[in-house]
């Protein structure tokens, strides 16, 4: 194992247990999602892509480069985890997009849906701003809740493990990994 690989596998005294999705798998799926999303919208839809920070930033950057129609990007910051490995259930909106949603096709880009609490709280707030359409693209979906939130686009069904990498973190560590892995 190279020194870089060793560093990636052990950071802040927490070790990566296994790689769930490789960089190659992620790249292939993001390209496919970009193609699907491009086919679903027309340039006149005025697509606005809103990334839920911080976890979606790498996925969002890769995804918008694969979408072939004109679009704008904004961000939303919501928090429900802190330093834990389970959602607190208390969703706090820390940054609200300043771009008007009225009459726009809005695509929310989320890194992972586990309980679905964050989106269940945010989607009604965004819908109240009168977008022409409001859809969700999630890179990962754990399908844990009894009231499943079904995004229009899902990259992968995810295992019920705490996942890090490709933007996902644990207490701000591991975001930089080019793959998605579970922690020990």
C-alpha positions in Angstrom: 0.0 0.0 0.0 1.4 3.4 -0.9 1.8 6.1 1.7 -1.1 8.1 0.1 -3.4 5.0 0.2 -2.4 4.3 3.8 -3.2 7.9 4.7 -6.5 7.7 3.0 -7.4 4.5 4.8 -6.5 5.8 8.3 -7.3 9.4 9.2 -7.9 10.9 12.6 -7.7 7.4 14.2 -10.6 6.1 12.2 -10.1 3.5 9.6 -11.9 2.8 6.3 -13.4 -0.6 6.5 -14.2 -1.2 2.9 -14.7 0.7 -0.4 -18.4 0.7 -1.2 -18.2 2.5 -4.6 -15.0 3.0 -6.5 -14.0 6.2 -8.3 -14.6 4.5 -11.6 -18.1 3.4 -10.6 -18.9 7.0 -9.4 -17.6 8.5 -12.6 -19.7 6.1 -14.8 -22.9 6.7 -12.8 -22.4 10.5 -12.7 -22.0 10.6 -16.5 -25.2 8.5 -16.9 -27.1 10.8 -14.5 -26.0 13.8 -16.4 -27.3 12.3 -19.6 -30.7 11.4 -18.0 -31.1 14.9 -16.5 -30.1 16.6 -19.8 -32.8 14.6 -21.6 -35.5 15.5 -19.0 -35.2 19.3 -19.3 -35.2 21.8 -22.2 -33.1 25.0 -22.3 -36.2 27.1 -21.8 -36.9 25.4 -18.5 -34.2 27.7 -16.9 -32.7 24.8 -14.8 -31.5 25.8 -11.4 -29.4 23.2 -9.7 -29.2 23.6 -5.9 -26.6 21.6 -4.1 -27.1 20.7 -0.4 -23.8 21.5 1.2 -21.4 20.4 2.3 -21.7 16.7 1.3 -22.9 17.2 -2.3 -20.2 19.6 -3.4 -18.0 17.1 -5.3 -20.9 15.2 -6.7 -22.6 18.5 -7.8 -19.4 19.7 -9.5 -19.0 16.5 -11.4 -22.8 16.3 -12.3 -23.2 19.8 -13.6 -20.3 19.3 -16.0 -22.1 16.3 -17.4 -25.4 18.2 -17.9 -25.6 19.5 -21.5 -28.3 22.1 -21.2 -27.8 25.7 -19.8 -28.1 25.8 -16.0 -27.4 27.9 -13.0 -26.1 26.7 -9.7 -26.8 27.8 -6.1 -26.4 26.2 -2.7 -28.3 25.5 0.4 -26.7 24.5 3.8 -28.7 22.4 6.2 -27.3 20.6 9.2 -28.6 17.6 11.2 -25.5 15.5 12.0 -22.8 17.5 13.8 -20.0 15.2 14.8 -22.2 12.1 15.2 -22.9 9.2 12.9 -26.7 9.4 13.0 -29.0 12.3 12.2 -30.2 14.3 15.2 -33.6 14.8 13.4 -33.2 18.6 14.0 -32.7 20.1 10.6 -31.2 23.6 10.7 -31.1 25.8 7.6 -27.7 27.6 7.8 -27.7 29.1 4.3 -30.7 29.7 2.1 -30.3 30.2 -1.7 -30.7 33.8 -2.8 -31.7 32.9 -6.4 -35.4 33.2 -7.1 -37.1 29.8 -7.6 -40.4 31.2 -9.1 -41.2 29.7 -12.4 -37.9 27.7 -12.6 -37.1 24.1 -13.0 -35.3 23.3 -9.8 -33.1 20.3 -9.2 -32.0 19.6 -5.6 -28.7 17.7 -5.5 -28.2 15.7 -2.4 -25.3 13.4 -1.4 -27.1 10.8 0.6 -30.6 10.1 1.8 -30.8 7.9 4.8 -33.8 8.9 7.0 -35.0 11.5 4.5 -35.5 14.0 7.3 -33.5 16.8 5.7 -35.4 16.7 2.4 -38.8 16.2 4.0 -38.2 19.4 5.9 -36.7 21.4 3.1 -38.8 20.4 0.1 -42.0 22.1 1.4 -40.1 25.3 2.1 -38.7 25.3 -1.5 -42.1 24.4 -3.0 -43.6 27.4 -1.3 -41.4 29.6 -3.5 -43.4 28.5 -6.6 -40.9 26.7 -8.8 -42.2 25.3 -12.1 -40.9 21.9 -11.0 -38.9 20.6 -8.1 -37.0 17.4 -8.4 -34.3 15.6 -6.4 -31.1 13.8 -7.6 -29.4 11.9 -4.8 -26.1 10.2 -5.3 -26.9 7.6 -2.6 -30.2 6.3 -1.1 -30.2 4.0 2.0 -34.0 3.5 1.9 -34.2 3.3 5.7 -37.4 5.3 6.5 -40.8 3.8 6.5 -42.1 6.8 4.5 -39.7 6.5 1.6 -38.8 9.7 -0.2 -38.2 8.7 -3.8 -36.0 11.1 -5.7 -36.4 11.3 -9.5 -32.7 10.3 -9.9 -30.7 8.0 -7.7 -27.0 7.2 -8.3 -26.8 4.1 -6.1 -28.8 2.2 -3.4 -26.4 2.5 -0.4 -25.7 -0.1 2.3 -26.8 0.7 5.8 -23.3 1.8 6.9 -21.8 5.1 7.8 -20.3 6.2 4.4 -17.5 8.7 3.8 -15.6 10.0 0.8 -16.5 11.9 -2.5 -17.8 14.7 -0.4 -19.3 12.7 2.5 -17.6 13.2 5.8 -17.4 12.2 9.4 -16.7 15.3 11.6 -15.3 17.0 8.4 -12.8 14.2 7.7 -12.7 12.0 4.6 -14.4 14.3 2.2 -11.4 14.3 -0.1 -11.4 10.5 -0.8 -12.1 9.8 -4.5 -14.2 6.8 -3.6 -17.0 6.1 -1.1 -16.2 3.8 1.8 -17.6 2.7 5.1 -15.9 3.4 8.4 -14.9 0.7 10.9 
